[in-house]
Amino acid sequence: MPADPHDDLSHLLEEERALILSGGWAGLRALAPRKERCLRSLEADPERLGPLAAGLARNQALLRAALDGLRDATRRRAALASARRGLVTYTASGTRAELPTAPPRFERKA
């Protein structure tokens, strides 16, 4: 008896969720072909598609949150790098003035 694509996709969505939550991004790439095969073989049974749609939406929200976190981290790193280069301000006459920052100095005491 062939495997039920609805059940296969349900298990696959749980596996995908676990990978997203654990940060197993390489594993997600391996799941993609299996997920595509399952989606192609689904039958349009509204009673069985509802839970699958909920699982897909949940995983999509998790992926969106992960991407948002990466974007925020990238912006934060850029802001920190900019602050290390110095402060950009303008004089009373409107010309740009850059105030360099001194590198941090550590004092070691015995």
C-alpha positions in Angstrom: 0.0 0.0 0.0 1.5 3.4 -1.0 2.2 6.0 1.7 -0.4 8.6 2.2 1.0 12.0 0.9 -1.1 13.9 3.6 0.5 12.0 6.4 4.0 12.2 4.8 3.6 16.0 4.5 2.4 16.3 8.0 5.5 14.4 9.3 7.7 16.4 7.0 6.3 19.7 8.3 7.0 18.6 11.9 10.6 17.7 10.8 10.9 21.1 9.1 9.6 22.9 12.2 12.2 21.2 14.4 15.0 22.1 11.9 13.9 25.7 11.9 13.7 26.0 15.7 17.2 24.3 16.1 18.8 26.4 13.3 19.4 23.3 11.1 19.4 25.3 7.8 21.4 22.7 5.9 18.7 20.1 6.7 16.0 22.4 5.3 17.7 22.2 1.9 17.5 18.4 2.0 13.8 18.5 2.8 12.9 20.7 -0.1 12.6 17.9 -2.8 10.6 15.7 -0.5 8.3 18.5 0.4 7.8 19.3 -3.3 6.9 15.7 -4.1 4.4 15.5 -1.2 2.8 18.8 -2.3 2.5 17.6 -5.9 0.8 14.3 -4.9 -1.8 15.8 -2.5 -5.5 15.3 -3.2 -7.9 18.2 -2.8 -9.6 16.9 0.3 -10.6 20.1 2.3 -10.9 18.1 5.6 -7.3 16.9 5.3 -5.8 20.0 3.8 -6.8 22.3 6.8 -4.3 21.0 9.3 -1.6 20.9 6.6 -2.3 24.5 5.7 -1.9 25.4 9.4 1.4 23.6 9.6 2.6 25.4 6.4 1.6 28.8 7.8 3.3 28.1 11.1 6.6 27.1 9.5 6.3 30.1 7.1 5.9 32.4 10.2 9.0 30.8 11.8 11.0 31.3 8.7 9.9 34.9 8.4 10.9 35.6 12.0 14.3 34.0 11.4 14.9 36.2 8.4 13.8 39.3 10.3 16.3 38.4 13.0 19.1 38.0 10.5 18.2 41.4 8.9 18.2 43.1 12.4 21.5 41.5 13.2 23.0 42.7 9.9 21.7 46.3 10.5 23.1 46.2 14.1 26.5 45.1 12.9 26.6 47.8 10.3 25.6 50.4 12.9 28.4 49.2 15.2 30.9 49.3 12.3 29.8 52.8 11.5 30.3 53.9 15.1 33.8 52.5 15.2 34.7 54.6 12.1 33.7 57.8 13.9 31.0 60.3 14.2 29.7 62.3 11.2 28.2 65.7 12.1 27.8 69.1 10.5 29.3 72.4 11.5 27.3 75.6 12.1 28.0 76.6 8.4 26.5 73.3 7.2 29.7 71.6 6.1 30.3 68.0 6.9 32.7 67.2 9.7 34.0 63.8 10.7 35.1 63.2 14.3 37.2 60.1 14.4 37.0 57.8 17.4 40.1 56.6 19.2 40.5 52.8 19.3 39.8 51.3 22.7 42.8 51.3 25.0 43.3 48.5 27.5 45.3 49.1 30.6 46.7 45.9 32.2 47.7 46.0 35.8 49.6 43.3 37.5 
